[in-house]
Amino acid sequence: MNNYLIRNLLLAVPATVLLAAAPAAAQHVQWAARLVAVSSYKAEGKEPFSPNQVLSVPNALPLGQISNDAWIPRKEGPNEFIEVRFARSIQAQQVTIVENFNPGSITKVELVDTKGEHHEVYTNANPGPLPEAFRTLEVRFPPADYRTLGVKVYMNTAKVEGVNQIDAIGIADVASTMVKQAFDAPKGPDAVKSTQFDSSLVNLGPNVNTRYVDTHPVISPDGRTLYFARQSMPENVGGGRDPQDVYYSTLVSGRNKTWSKAKNIGGPINTPDDPNGLASVSANGQSAIVINIYNRDGTIDPQGCSLSKRTRMGWTQPVKQDIKDFINLDKEHVDFFLATSGKALLMAVERPDGLGGQDLFVSFPVPETPNTWTKPKSLGRTVNTEKSDFAPFLAADEKTLYFASDGRGGYGKSDIFYTKRLDDSWTNWSTPRNLGPVVNSPDFDAYYTISAAGQDAYLVSSRNGIDNSKDIFRISLAPAFQPEVVTLVTGQVLDVNTKKPIRAIIHYENLLTGEEIGVTETDPRDGSYTIVLPSGVQYGMRAEAKGYISENASLDVTAKDKYSEQKEDLYLVPFDVGQTVKLNNIFFQQSKYYLTTTSYPELARLIRILKEYPSVEIKISGHTDNQGDPALNLKLSVDRVNEVKKYLVSHGINGGRITTEGFGGAKPIASNDQEETRAKNRRVEFTITKK
């Protein structure tokens, strides 16, 4: 084979293994996120030696000894294997496999593309023992026309005498080394010599900033609304003695980057005698996390945060977010940030289980329990220090974290750093990097926030402020150091028959893995929604409302390499006899009737509907475009709907409730003249025949 093969010397490194040296390169590296299949194992779940120990970054220590943090096959023989998937697909140029103990057993490596097809990139007909120091197998190859979502590793463990361990499996779309010796984060200018900005700090001017303290900016994902806090301002709800109120400003001119005169957001978010602050806002701007708990008697409890929603009548009374075992020993300082997906709540609090001062923690939603979150989990020692670490902001890619720290040295009182989340554990992060002297100064610098586009960032600094107060500034980050690429999706939820807007809940998921990525609500005024989708994934989206069935949509952003905005309306079909629902996320192999794995989430929902309503009967219809032989098209449409029925029956649905019919290209719903419209004619639908 023509692949470039290296056996790297992997020095003993901690769990915070550094990926490729340049900061921008980290975004090109992925470590295994999900176990798909394994030949044998000595333990299950997350126990020592289990296959799940292969997931995430390399972490097995010490070198040359059996580790609890690596997988051990149960057998010693020629037919061992392990298959994993990654959170996103990339156009891979290398695969790296870290063998912790007795390296040399690997016989073959295959990449798995987004269609489930396997591509061999490495083979070794003569496996055998290698020195322990050389336990990293790097296979490099030219980028192919497919995108890699998984890896399968084959081994002959009998050839290495005794226990064989695999620690980690990773892929990258760059050729630079993925695993190297860790080093301490450098201090001062050396820490930031590669960070580049396209502008200097720009004060947002008197429409936003005043001679009072203007702080804690929060930019909406679309970059068009800026929320922030003002301290002791005469226009505060409680007047000049009011400690702090929330204000907002809107973008007047995107070209000139000018902002409207800020307005007080008013009650019920702002109260007369307490410090009020907005911590984060949802992608569609319809909900916001605010600091403090708002009691019914009008008092404020600083031990937590609340959620307010925007309605036709304005913002609602903030609802307490019940964080299990919430503790904050610092009575004056607290920060929160809700991830764009709504799936993670970051906070800066001082807890007994922290390292000292404020530390960064994360909580997750408790399933089926609204407004309830799990016990805070520390982001770990890579991020937290013995001094205060605060002001977390997670970019729309949900991987790039910006935060302020008093415990890492740098240029002043507190500096802003950034780090990359390396896996789904929320404890594995790249070494934090100081944003450098353009952003950080000898004065106070914190509260860094950036829009989904990743171009303009906003932060608070006490340098050069109006009347020497803390002001809000803008800076443009060079492309190489922006967060990873995302797509901002907007649209409306509409009744498929009347085209009238419907208030609904929207779910979006990774069609390649079936994982739900996020949940949001439509604007109650017009049924509109906004979500942010990181690149590298094919997504499915659906709306849910009582009395309706969703026509799911899909959006493929696997190859997006620039920020973009896209419109996608979602449709709901009344749950009535005679109504037809398009199954837009049913996919088949090219010109064949075999279902692809990306169809399974859509089929799972249809199965759930049929089980929830056992008296419902449906007719499944298959359609093709008009290309090729009409007789073959008719047969293909019949074969495809029969394959769908077969899948439903295999998952417990009575076949007597399902009829099928294929029409070939006889019933187009769009023009067949162009591929873009012709694709709409290739579809599977079901009609409710009995309810």
Buried (B, 14 or more C-beta within 10 A) or exposed (E): EEBEEBBBEBEEBEBBBBBBEEBBBBBBBBBBBBBBEBBBBBBEEEEBBBBBBBBBBBBBBEBBEBBEBBBBBBEBBBBBBBBBBBBBBBBBBBBBBBBBBBBBBBBBBBBBBBBBEEBEBBBBEEBEBBEBBBBBBBBBBEBBEBBBBBBBBBBBBBBBEEBBBBBBBBBBBBBBBBBBEBEEBBEEEEBBEBBBBEEEBEBBEEEBBBEBBBBBBBBBBBBBBBBBBBBBBEBBBBEEEBBBBBBBBEBEEEEEBBBBEBEBBEEBBBBBEBBBBBBBBBBBBBBBBBBBBBEEEEEBEBEBBBBBBBEEEEBBEBBBBBBEEBBBEBEEBBBBBBBBBBBBBBBBBBBEEBBEBBBBBBBBBBEEEEEBBBEBBBBBBBBBBEBBBBBBBBBBBBBBBBBBBBBBBBBBBBBBBBBBBBBBBBBBBBBBBBBBBBBBBEBBBBBBBBBBBBBBBBBBBBBEBBEEBBBBBBBBBBEEBBBBBBBBBBBBBBBBEEEEBBBBBBBBBBBBBBBBBBBBBBBBEEBBBBBBBBBBBBBBBBBBBEEBBBBBBBBEBBEBEEBBEEEBBBBBBBBEEEBBBBBBBBBBEEEEBEBBBBBBBBBEBBBEBBEEEEEBBBBBBBBBBBBEEEEEBBBBBBBBBBBBBBBBBEBEBEEEBBBBEBBBBEEBEBEBEEEEBBEBBBBBBBBBBEE
